[in-house]
Amino acid sequence: MAWNEKIPQNEIEVKVTKASVDFAERFGNHLGCDKKEMTNNGREKVTEAKLTTSQLRKFFGEVKRQQMEGYNPTKFILLKPKLAYAVGRAKDPKAKINDFYYVIAQAIDRVNDENQFKNFIQIFEAIVAYHKASEETK
């Protein structure tokens, strides 16, 4: 099943709260684990491939570069096509990079100023942390 939850709108537009941390934990855990099902012959089959650390770090690196340079609306919105390219490279409609795109692209659309950019980064860093934690426990 595809992820259908979004980062709470108020969390990007106004301030980051516990709701963001709770969302980041659920979403990071979701992204960091393969979804598996048992086949008829008793073997496990991956039905939804996790978001790889490489995929996540590549995007995270770009976000951190932008953070160091300061908020630039044009550069920031151009993260969406970069993320779309990564989705296209995955070539798997059930890969969790699609869920990552769904959530992050919508969040990018809601960032309109420096403060919202900072809120986005904080939430994104929490997602990355929970993604890493979910990989470490598997």
Salt bridges, closest charged atoms under 4 A:
GLU5 OE2 - ARG26 NH2 2.35
ASP22 OD1 - LYS18 NZ 2.95
GLU44 OE1 - LYS36 NZ 3.81
GLU48 OE2 - LYS35 NZ 3.93
GLU62 OE1 - ARG65 NH2 3.11
GLU62 OE2 - LYS82 NZ 3.72
GLU69 OE1 - LYS75 NZ 3.08
ASP99 OD2 - HIS30 NE2 2.70
ASP109 OD1 - LYS80 NZ 2.91
GLU125 OE2 - LYS64 NZ 2.49
GLU135 OE2 - LYS50 NZ 3.64
GLU135 OE2 - HIS131 NE2 3.99
GLU136 OE2 - LYS132 NZ 3.06
